[in-house]
Each structure stands twice: as structure tokens, then as C-alpha cells.
């Protein structure tokens, strides 16, 4: 079960990061919403979605329990359905705001695995004797960065790393 906690924590970190990117630069998310819904809403809608994602991710990271895991699983299940629809239309996913890319196979796999592991933690949660759950949550950071590298466009990854170093 510790591996499921790490995978779910990685999903939470990734969702938190995606939410922050939507808040910062909502344009890509606006376009994705327009493609799915049929009308382009104002930037505050994309930012609100980002805020919800930040809330869900942060809640799980602070309180890695079944109810936050269920919310995380639901968020990723909805993301998977949206990503599948966007892939069929060959449109950017909007997951990382303006720094989004076309939906590829890795994107679909990461979102599906994120949903499954979060739901698995929901039904199979047990306290871990002698194991710090928060150490497992922190162990999800490198996994989340690896997942981001799989889904994010390389140019965005380079830009983000350059911003961090300056």
C-alpha cells in the first residue's frame, strides 16, 4: 500500500501544479473548455478550475485520507474523459494553462493511473504502522516531476526550469 500512497501523492502534487499554472496563465484552459463546451468563457472560469485543483491536491497532501483521495480520483477521472475528448479533436489539453500541449498517450496513461491509484487508496486505506504517511507524500514529488516531464511540452519544461534558475 505505500506505493499506492506515493503514486496518489504524485497525482496530488501534479494536480496542485496544474492548478497553479491555470491560475497564472488560463489561456490554454480557456481554449480547451471552448472546444469541449462550445463557448469560450472568461479567464476567471479557468482560474476557478485551477483553484479547485489546488484545493483538492493540497487537501490530499495535508490529509492523505480516503475522502481527499476520492476527490482526487474523481478529478482525474474527469480529466481523463476531457483529455480523451480533446485528443479526438487534436486540441491542446489546457491542463497546464497556457503551457499545455496536445494530448498524447502518456497523458492518457498518467491520468488513468492517477484516477485508479486514488480510488484504490479510497477503498484500501489502512494506517501504516511504523511508516510516516507524510514521508510517502513527500516521496511523490520526484514521481510528479517525472509525470510532468512526460506530459508537458519540452519547451514549457525548459522555460519553467529557466524561470526557477533566475
N, C-alpha and C positions, 0 to 999 in steps of 0.2 A: 504493500500500500504506500510506502514512502515515495516510490517512483510516480505514482498517480498524483500525490501531493505536489511533487516537483513539477510535473507536466501541467497541472492545473494552475500552479503559481506562475509558471511561464506564460500561460494563457492570460492570466490576470495582469501581469506586467505588460504584455503585448497590447492588451485592450486599453490599459491605462495610457500607454504611449500613443496609441492610435487616437484616443480621445483628446489628448493634449494637442496633437497635430491638427485635428479637426477644429479645435477652438482657435488655434493660432492662424491657420490658413484654410478656411472652409470651402474654397472654390471647387476642389475636386469632388468633395462630398455633395455639393450642390448639383453638380453635373450628374453624378450617379443617381441621386434622388430624382432628378428630372427624367432620366432615362427610365427608371422603374415606375414612377408615379405619373409622369406625363407633363408635369409643370415644374419649373424651377422656382423653388421657394427662396425667401430671403436668407442671408447668411446666418441669422440668429437660429434658424431651424437646424442647420448643420452644427452650429456651436452647441445647441442644446443637446443634440445627439452625442456630441463629444463629451459634454458634461455628464450625461448619463453613463457613458462608457467609463469615464474617470471614476465616477461614484461606484460602479459595480466592481471594477478592478481593485480600487483602493479598499473597498469593504472586504473583499476576499483576502487581500494581503494583510489586513489588520485582524480579521476574524475568519481564519480558514476553517469554516464550518459548513454543514450541509446546505443551509438556506442561501448563503452567498455563493456557494458552488452551483446551486440550481440556477440562480440568476445569471451566473457566468455561462453555464451550459446553454441557457435559453438565448443569451446574447449571441453566442457563437453559432447556434443552430439557425438563428435569423440571419446572421452574417453569411452563413453557408448558402442559404436559399437566395439571398441577394446577390452574392458573388456568382452563383450559377446563372442567374438571370442576366447579369452583366456580361458574363463570359459569352453567353449565346449571342449577345448583341455586339460583342467585341468593343466594349467600352471600358474606360478606366474604372477601377473599383471604388475609389473615393475613401478607402479605409484610412489612409494617412493624410487626409485633406488634399492640399494641392500637390503633395509629393506622392501621389498614387500612381499605380501602373495598371496595365491590362491584367485581367485575372488569368493566372496560369494554373497548371496542375498543382504546383507546390502550394499555391494559395488555397486551393480547394482542400488539399490534404491537411494542411495546418489547421484550417477552420474546422474540418470534420473531426480531427483528432482532439482539438481543444474542446469541442462540444461533448464528445464521448468521454474524455477523461473527467471533465467537470461533472457530468451526470453520474459517472462511476463513483466519484467521491461522494456524491449526494446519497447514493444508496448503500455504499460500503464504508462509510466513515466510522472509524473507531479511534479512540485515543491511542497514541503510540507510547507505550511505557519506555521510559529512558531515552526517547527521541524528542528533540526540540522541534516542534512543528515550524517555528519561525526560522530555524536554520534551513529547513527544507524549502520554506518560502523564499528565502534569500538565494538558495541554490537554483531557483528558477530564472534568475537574471541572465546568466550566460545562455541558457536554453532559449529564452525570449529573444536575445540578440541574434542568435543563430536563425531563429524562425523569421525575424525581421529581415535578415540578410537574404533569406530565400524568397520572400515575397516582395520586398521593396525594390524599386528600380535602382540599379547600381549608381546612377548619377545622384539620386537622393541620398543614398548611403554615404557617398563621398562628400556631398555638401554638408550633411549632418556631422560627419567626422571633422570636417574643416571648421565648422562653427564651434565645435567643442574645443578644438585646439587653440582657437583665437580668443 
